Amino acid sequence: MKTSLGLLHLEFHILQATSLKDKRRLVKSFKDRIAGRFNVSIAEVDAQDNRHRAILAVAMVGSDPAYLAGALQKIVNAATMHRDMILSASEVEWL
């Protein structure tokens, strides 16, 4: 069997957050929306104590790397359209 794993890292700047509570609310909303829409696993993996920065990892497993690449690109596109967080960097890693 052929299995591919795509790992997407997203780095956001969150200018509106006045506290960590604000940041966590925005990040949780984004994570829930992406996980529900794209059926992926998503977690905040770094900068948890920085109220103006969030680094998320998105994992997607499948048998067709081309499909995974397209789906991960759709997630990047959705991240760029988010109104409360500014996407500053994205990187895809294949495992």
DORO-648033 format. One line per 3 residues: number of its first residue (from 1); for each residue x, y, z of N, C-alpha, C, O. Coordinates in Angstrom, 3 decimals. Atoms other than C-alpha are relative to their C-alpha. Layout:
<tilos>
NUM) X/Y/Z/X/Y/Z/X/Y/Z/X/Y/Z  ...;
</tilos>
This chain:
<tilos>
1) 0.833/-1.184/0.000/0.000/0.000/0.000/0.876/1.244/0.000/1.941/1.280/0.616  -0.709/-1.268/0.061/1.115/3.512/-0.755/-0.734/1.027/0.854/-1.920/1.291/0.654  0.591/-0.991/-0.883/0.511/6.098/1.929/0.872/1.249/-0.004/2.097/1.163/0.073;
4) -0.702/-1.281/-0.048/1.449/9.778/1.884/-0.514/0.803/1.176/-1.694/0.746/1.525  0.353/-0.884/-1.099/1.491/12.217/4.765/0.494/1.391/-0.335/1.690/1.607/-0.532  -0.345/-1.405/0.222/1.405/15.952/4.143/-0.120/0.758/1.309/-1.140/0.683/1.994;
7) -0.019/-0.790/-1.222/2.357/18.231/7.014/0.181/1.466/-0.393/1.183/1.839/-1.004  0.019/-1.418/0.347/1.558/21.920/6.627/0.210/0.826/1.261/-0.518/0.667/2.241  -0.210/-0.936/-1.103/2.971/24.561/8.966/-0.493/1.381/-0.432/-0.164/1.861/-1.517;
10) 0.536/-1.335/0.247/1.158/27.895/9.143/0.442/0.919/1.128/0.300/0.581/2.303  -0.377/-0.991/-1.006/2.509/30.956/10.923/-0.869/1.238/-0.184/-0.957/1.799/-1.276  0.915/-1.137/0.020/0.093/33.737/11.800/0.489/1.110/0.915/1.125/0.858/1.938;
13) -0.110/-1.160/-0.882/0.383/37.239/13.210/-1.424/0.383/0.380/-2.306/0.479/-0.473  1.325/-0.327/-0.516/-2.571/38.164/15.387/0.097/1.368/0.667/0.455/1.475/1.840  -0.179/-1.362/-0.495/-2.613/41.923/15.796/-1.102/0.432/0.958/-0.865/1.264/1.834;
16) 1.147/-0.437/-0.795/-6.057/42.241/17.397/-0.019/-0.555/1.416/-0.734/-0.027/2.267  0.074/0.660/-1.304/-5.391/39.984/20.390/0.565/0.899/1.092/1.722/1.313/1.032  -0.444/-0.807/-1.125/-5.202/41.985/23.595/0.440/-0.863/1.183/0.988/-0.360/2.164;
19) -0.388/0.933/-1.052/-4.624/38.879/25.720/0.173/-1.381/-0.621/-0.204/-1.618/-1.769  -0.117/1.382/0.469/-3.759/35.217/25.413/-1.374/-0.636/-0.179/-1.566/-1.493/-1.042  1.367/0.510/0.117/-7.447/34.498/25.940/-0.594/0.368/-1.361/-1.237/-0.470/-1.993;
22) 0.462/-0.427/1.331/-8.301/36.514/22.792/0.652/-0.841/-1.088/-0.013/-1.316/-2.008  -0.735/0.777/0.996/-5.599/34.721/20.828/-0.544/-1.429/-0.058/-0.813/-1.951/-1.140  0.467/1.397/-0.033/-6.768/31.274/21.950/-1.390/-0.141/-0.591/-1.696/-1.143/-1.237;
25) 1.350/0.025/0.587/-10.350/32.108/20.990/0.079/0.030/-1.522/-0.611/-0.740/-2.191  -0.153/-0.104/1.451/-9.284/33.124/17.461/0.612/-1.266/-0.603/0.162/-1.759/-1.637  -0.667/1.206/0.501/-6.980/30.145/17.019/-0.941/-1.194/0.065/-0.997/-1.977/-0.883;
28) 0.930/1.122/-0.126/-9.587/27.670/18.296/-1.083/0.058/-1.070/-1.438/-0.968/-1.650  1.015/-0.159/1.033/-12.204/29.067/15.931/0.545/-0.421/-1.364/-0.121/-1.139/-2.110  -0.616/0.367/1.273/-9.829/28.729/12.974/0.249/-1.508/-0.070/-0.052/-2.140/-1.082;
31) -0.282/1.440/-0.016/-8.754/25.210/13.986/-1.279/-0.825/-0.193/-1.300/-1.774/-0.977  1.272/0.731/0.114/-12.347/24.017/14.387/-0.562/0.083/-1.414/-1.051/-0.910/-1.952  0.521/-0.191/1.359/-13.360/25.469/11.018/0.791/-0.837/-1.013/0.200/-1.502/-1.864;
34) -0.844/0.736/0.950/-10.404/23.928/9.145/-0.153/-1.509/0.201/-0.271/-2.250/-0.775  0.133/1.432/-0.272/-10.689/20.528/10.858/-1.337/-0.528/-0.511/-1.397/-1.619/-1.078  1.311/0.435/0.450/-14.398/20.322/10.092/-0.164/0.036/-1.505/-0.805/-0.837/-2.091;
37) 0.173/-0.171/1.453/-14.164/21.525/6.522/0.877/-0.943/-0.816/0.450/-1.437/-1.860  -0.952/0.770/0.794/-11.107/19.556/5.382/0.327/-1.381/0.569/1.103/-2.119/-0.039  -0.232/1.306/-0.615/-11.119/16.501/7.714/1.488/-0.251/0.216/2.025/-1.260/-0.239;
40) -1.425/0.079/-0.291/-7.545/17.089/8.915/0.215/0.100/1.504/-0.687/0.471/2.255  -0.399/-0.230/-1.387/-5.732/17.084/12.223/0.765/1.316/0.035/1.610/1.574/-0.822  -0.641/-1.309/-0.086/-4.623/20.535/13.333/0.265/0.323/1.470/-0.574/0.081/2.338;
43) -0.372/-0.341/-1.370/-2.789/21.755/16.431/0.922/1.205/0.001/1.662/1.444/-0.953  -0.955/-1.088/-0.198/-0.971/24.803/17.719/1.273/-0.633/0.556/1.229/-1.308/1.585  -1.226/0.719/-0.354/2.658/23.663/17.960/1.114/0.886/0.543/2.120/0.370/1.030;
46) -1.042/-0.896/-0.510/4.663/26.751/18.944/-0.602/1.370/0.276/-1.692/1.688/-0.201  0.381/-1.381/-0.344/4.393/30.303/20.332/-1.311/0.059/0.776/-2.076/1.012/0.628  1.253/0.016/-0.757/1.566/29.340/22.687/-0.107/1.154/0.992/-1.214/1.575/1.325;
49) 0.036/-1.072/-0.989/2.549/32.081/25.144/0.222/1.384/-0.598/0.429/2.353/0.132  -0.154/-1.287/0.688/2.883/34.844/22.551/-1.365/0.397/-0.557/-1.908/-0.297/-1.416  1.373/-0.350/0.397/-0.407/36.691/22.074/-0.121/0.520/-1.422/-1.234/0.614/-1.941;
52) 0.048/-0.542/1.355/0.532/38.092/18.652/0.501/-0.972/-1.059/0.640/-0.596/-2.222  -0.555/0.965/0.943/1.859/34.922/17.030/-0.567/-1.382/0.279/-0.727/-1.780/1.433  0.477/1.376/-0.124/0.510/31.431/16.355/0.645/-0.829/-1.099/0.713/-0.406/-2.254;
55) -0.545/0.936/0.972/2.170/28.488/14.653/-0.802/-1.285/0.108/-0.843/-1.931/1.155  0.854/1.180/0.047/-0.123/25.668/13.603/0.580/-1.048/-0.934/1.247/-0.719/-1.915  -0.372/1.106/0.877/0.571/22.264/12.102/-1.278/-0.714/-0.413/-2.148/-0.994/0.411;
58) 1.160/0.683/0.568/-1.961/20.580/9.830/0.513/-1.288/-0.633/1.426/-1.252/-1.458  -0.421/1.291/0.544/-1.606/16.869/9.031/-1.141/-0.632/-0.791/-2.296/-0.628/-0.367  0.982/0.654/0.855/-3.370/15.039/6.223/0.638/-1.262/-0.587/1.756/-1.222/-1.101;
61) -0.497/1.285/0.485/-2.953/11.385/5.234/-0.891/-0.479/-1.136/-2.110/-0.316/-1.096  0.761/0.547/1.117/-3.979/9.761/1.960/0.890/-0.821/-0.905/2.085/-0.978/-0.651  -0.749/0.842/0.930/-2.929/7.578/-0.927/0.445/0.756/-1.248/1.312/0.279/-1.981;
64) -0.314/-0.761/1.205/-2.747/10.262/-3.630/0.689/1.315/0.364/0.033/2.238/0.845  -0.720/-1.223/-0.361/-0.022/12.899/-3.127/-0.523/1.245/-0.724/-0.501/2.337/-0.156  0.520/-1.144/0.749/-1.524/15.144/-5.819/-1.269/0.542/0.667/-1.452/1.755/0.773;
67) 1.209/-0.421/-0.704/-4.866/15.207/-4.007/0.357/0.704/1.304/-0.209/1.749/1.626  -0.419/-0.608/-1.261/-3.144/15.944/-0.689/0.578/1.391/-0.226/0.280/2.319/0.526  -0.592/-1.302/0.304/-1.147/18.785/-2.253/-1.074/1.030/-0.305/-0.991/2.172/0.149;
70) 1.106/-0.905/0.319/-4.332/20.323/-3.643/-0.800/0.372/1.222/-1.177/1.532/1.391  0.773/-0.264/-1.210/-6.171/19.991/-0.356/0.776/0.906/0.956/0.195/1.810/1.556  -0.806/-0.850/-0.866/-3.288/21.516/1.612/0.086/1.417/-0.550/0.130/2.379/0.217;
73) -0.003/-1.338/0.603/-3.173/24.406/-0.857/-1.320/0.715/0.275/-1.333/1.929/0.482  1.295/-0.600/-0.330/-6.889/24.989/-0.247/-0.005/0.509/1.448/-0.619/1.533/1.750  -0.092/-0.434/-1.391/-6.115/25.211/3.477/0.827/1.283/0.089/0.478/2.199/0.833;
76) -0.808/-1.232/0.039/-3.389/27.791/2.771/-0.852/1.156/-0.518/-0.804/2.259/0.028  0.873/-1.046/0.550/-5.884/29.744/0.664/-1.020/0.472/1.036/-1.278/1.668/1.164  0.965/-0.364/-1.047/-8.445/29.628/3.484/0.685/0.806/1.098/0.095/1.731/1.657;
79) -0.743/-0.725/-1.041/-5.773/30.806/5.928/0.296/1.432/-0.438/0.258/2.349/0.383  -0.288/-1.358/0.475/-4.900/33.793/3.754/-1.247/0.876/0.018/-1.146/2.100/0.105  1.251/-0.748/0.018/-8.558/34.806/3.674/-0.538/0.281/1.405/-1.531/0.995/1.552;
82) 0.490/-0.201/-1.365/-8.946/34.736/7.475/0.119/1.475/0.369/1.172/2.082/0.173  0.037/-1.448/-0.226/-9.926/38.228/8.597/0.655/0.426/1.307/1.041/1.587/1.439  -0.527/-0.386/-1.309/-8.606/38.148/12.174/1.469/-0.361/0.204/2.102/0.114/1.148;
85) -1.396/0.421/-0.125/-5.203/36.534/11.626/0.665/0.163/-1.360/0.063/-0.130/-2.393  -0.735/-0.223/1.247/-2.560/37.389/9.024/0.991/-1.139/-0.186/1.864/-1.356/0.654  -0.925/1.097/0.299/-0.781/34.430/7.439/1.331/0.604/-0.441/1.387/1.330/-1.433;
88) -1.315/-0.555/0.341/2.932/35.290/7.392/0.907/-1.025/-0.669/1.838/-0.653/-1.384  -0.844/1.037/0.632/4.421/31.939/6.313/-0.767/-1.315/-0.026/-1.595/-1.601/0.839  0.550/1.355/0.083/3.413/28.483/5.180/1.062/-0.897/-0.642/1.833/-0.467/-1.500;
91) -0.984/0.952/0.509/5.471/25.389/4.469/-0.604/-1.394/0.017/-1.207/-1.802/1.010  0.498/1.367/0.089/4.527/21.898/3.305/1.187/-0.949/0.070/2.214/-0.743/-0.576  -1.016/1.023/-0.148/6.560/18.882/4.325/-0.649/-1.353/-0.311/-1.776/-1.615/0.111;
94) 0.528/1.319/0.370/6.084/15.368/2.918/0.739/-1.087/0.776/1.969/-1.130/0.794  -0.585/1.088/-0.782/6.643/12.326/5.110/-0.448/-1.346/-0.521/-0.052/-2.380/0.018;
</tilos>
